[in-house]
Amino acid sequence: MNRNGIKVIAAATAIVGLLTVSCWASNGPGERGERRGPPPEAVEACKGKREGTAVEFTNRGGEKMKGTCKQIGGQLAAMPDKPDGSAGGPPKDQENR
């Protein structure tokens, strides 16, 4: 292969590598289905209430839900109750992020 062919392949490889890294770097929290915090509806449902208060709210999908106000990431928000009626919440390792 001649020098020009090698240069073209090297340039193409570098461009593909840069595009891959830039896509990977921009794929931060929230862009892979992760949440950056509780939804506004959950925060609004607990406005003026105390942790542990039972509330009802409408989620983003328009579904009425029952939940319990809980401190999450420094703010009070409604955590939907589990189907068995117990208070829901994020996994313990994500509660105070």
C-alpha positions as CSV (number, residue, x, y, z in Angstrom):
1,M,0.0,0.0,0.0
2,N,1.3,3.4,-0.8
3,R,1.9,6.3,1.7
4,N,-1.3,8.2,0.6
5,G,-3.4,5.1,1.2
6,I,-1.9,4.7,4.7
7,K,-2.6,8.3,5.5
8,V,-6.2,8.1,4.4
9,I,-6.8,4.9,6.5
10,A,-5.1,6.6,9.5
11,A,-7.2,9.7,9.2
12,A,-10.4,7.7,8.8
13,T,-9.5,5.6,11.9
14,A,-8.8,8.8,13.9
15,I,-12.1,10.3,12.9
16,V,-14.1,7.2,13.8
17,G,-12.2,7.0,17.1
18,L,-13.0,10.6,18.0
19,L,-16.7,10.2,17.1
20,T,-16.9,7.1,19.2
21,V,-15.3,8.8,22.2
22,S,-17.4,11.9,21.8
23,C,-20.6,9.8,21.7
24,W,-19.5,7.8,24.7
25,A,-18.6,11.0,26.7
26,S,-21.9,12.7,26.0
27,N,-23.9,9.6,27.1
28,G,-24.0,10.8,30.8
29,P,-26.6,10.1,33.4
30,G,-30.1,10.6,32.2
31,E,-29.4,9.7,28.6
32,R,-29.5,6.0,29.1
33,G,-32.8,5.8,30.8
34,E,-31.4,6.9,34.2
35,R,-33.1,9.6,36.1
36,R,-31.4,12.7,37.4
37,G,-33.8,13.1,40.2
38,P,-37.5,12.6,41.0
39,P,-40.0,13.7,38.5
40,P,-41.6,17.2,39.0
41,E,-45.0,15.5,39.8
42,A,-43.5,13.6,42.7
43,V,-41.8,16.7,44.1
44,E,-45.0,18.8,43.7
45,A,-47.1,16.1,45.5
46,C,-44.9,16.5,48.6
47,K,-44.6,20.3,48.6
48,G,-45.4,21.5,52.1
49,K,-45.6,18.0,53.5
50,R,-43.3,16.0,55.8
51,E,-41.3,12.8,55.1
52,G,-43.5,9.8,55.6
53,T,-46.7,11.5,54.6
54,A,-49.0,9.4,52.3
55,V,-49.9,11.3,49.1
56,E,-51.7,10.7,45.8
57,F,-50.4,12.1,42.5
58,T,-50.6,11.7,38.8
59,N,-47.5,10.4,37.1
60,R,-46.1,11.5,33.7
61,G,-48.2,8.9,32.0
62,G,-51.4,10.3,33.5
63,E,-51.8,7.4,35.9
64,K,-53.1,8.1,39.4
65,M,-50.7,6.8,42.0
66,K,-50.4,6.5,45.8
67,G,-47.0,7.1,47.4
68,T,-45.1,8.2,50.4
69,C,-43.0,11.4,50.7
70,K,-39.3,10.6,51.1
71,Q,-36.0,12.6,51.0
72,I,-34.2,11.8,47.8
73,G,-31.1,13.7,46.7
74,G,-31.8,16.5,49.1
75,Q,-35.5,17.0,48.2
76,L,-38.8,15.7,49.4
77,A,-40.6,13.6,46.7
78,A,-43.3,11.0,46.5
79,M,-42.1,7.5,46.0
80,P,-44.8,5.3,44.5
81,D,-46.1,2.5,46.8
82,K,-45.2,-1.0,45.8
83,P,-48.1,-3.2,44.5
84,D,-48.3,-4.8,48.0
85,G,-49.1,-1.4,49.5
86,S,-45.7,-0.9,51.2
87,A,-43.8,2.3,50.6
88,G,-41.6,2.2,47.5
89,G,-38.3,3.9,46.8
90,P,-35.0,3.7,44.9
91,P,-32.5,1.0,45.7
92,K,-30.7,1.9,49.0
93,D,-27.4,2.7,47.3
94,Q,-29.2,5.5,45.2
95,E,-31.4,7.1,47.9
96,N,-29.2,10.2,48.6
97,R,-27.6,10.8,45.3
